[in-house]
């Protein structure tokens, strides 16, 4: 049996996607997620964000600045 799990980068992108889908403003999402991004791979975020809507990628770029 394969056990699937999510790494921190995917979790952050999922959070961005879900919260924006529920109507949260991008600026609020950036504030909420920024603290989590101190120890993540910016390269992974950029790579993974290609599989999400453009709005998620834009917010993710703002978060990892």
N, C-alpha and C positions, 0 to 999 in steps of 0.2 A: 504494500500500500504506500502510495506517495503522500507525504505530509506537506501541505503547502503552508507557507507563512509569508508574511509581508515584512520587508525591511523598512527602516525609518523613512527612507526617501519615498517609497510607494505609499506608505501610510500618510505622509504629508500631502502628496498629490491627491489621494483619495479624499482626505479631509477637505482640501480646497475644492475639489469637484462637488462633493456632497453639500457643503455649506453654501456654495454659490448657487447650486440647483435649488436650495431651499430659500433663496432670496437674500442671503447675507451680502452686504456691500463688500466689494473687493478690498477697500481700505481696512475694514474691520478684520477680514480674513488675514491680511498681511500682518496686522498687529498681533492677532492670536497665534499665528504660526511662527513668527520671527524668532521667538524664544526657543523653539524646538530645533532651530536650524544651525545651532552652533557647531554641532559635531556630525554633520551630514556631508555626503559627497555631492558637490555641485555638479560634477560630471554625470553622476547617476540621475540626479534631478532633471538635468537637461535631456539626457537620453530617454528616460521614462516619460517625460512630458510630451514627447512626440506621439504617444499613444492616447493622449487626452485631447479634449476640445481646445482650440486655440486660447480661449479665455483662461483656462487652467494654466497653460504654458506661460501666458503673460503674467499672471499673478505669481507663479513660481519664480519667474525671473526677478520680479520685484522683491520677493522674499529672500533670495540668495545673494542680493547685491551686497 
